[in-house]
Amino acid sequence: MSGYYKVLSGTNRIIYKVDDETIYVHLVVDTRSNLEDILARRLFHI
């Protein structure tokens, strides 16, 4: 099984990918932050 997932822990949103038996954590961000803005900044390296 392979895919991206999100889990909420307290005020943190954790975005991770499962690839076979390996878990890659891509992002840990405060849930009060605008996720779209954060992802856009990461995409465009602003």
C-alpha positions as CSV (number, residue, x, y, z in Angstrom):
1,M,0.0,0.0,0.0
2,S,1.3,3.4,-0.9
3,G,-0.2,6.9,-0.4
4,Y,-0.3,10.2,1.5
5,Y,-2.1,10.6,4.8
6,K,-2.9,13.2,7.4
7,V,-3.2,12.8,11.1
8,L,-4.1,15.4,13.7
9,S,-2.3,15.4,17.1
10,G,-3.2,18.2,19.4
11,T,-2.7,21.4,17.5
12,N,-0.4,19.7,14.9
13,R,-1.3,18.4,11.5
14,I,1.1,15.7,10.3
15,I,1.3,14.9,6.5
16,Y,3.1,11.6,5.8
17,K,3.5,9.0,3.1
18,V,3.5,5.3,3.4
19,D,5.7,3.4,1.0
20,D,5.7,-0.4,1.5
21,E,7.1,-0.7,5.1
22,T,8.6,2.8,5.3
23,I,6.9,6.0,6.6
24,Y,8.1,9.4,5.4
25,V,7.0,12.4,7.4
26,H,6.8,15.3,5.0
27,L,5.2,18.1,7.1
28,V,4.3,18.9,10.7
29,V,2.4,22.2,10.9
30,D,0.1,24.0,13.4
31,T,-3.6,23.4,12.6
32,R,-4.2,27.1,13.0
33,S,-2.0,27.8,10.0
34,N,-3.3,28.0,6.5
35,L,-2.2,24.7,4.9
36,E,-2.7,26.0,1.3
37,D,-0.3,28.9,1.9
38,I,2.3,26.6,3.5
39,L,2.1,24.1,0.6
40,A,2.3,26.9,-2.0
41,R,5.4,28.4,-0.2
42,R,7.1,25.0,-0.2
43,L,6.2,24.4,-3.8
44,F,7.6,27.7,-5.0
45,H,10.4,27.9,-2.3
46,I,9.3,31.3,-1.1
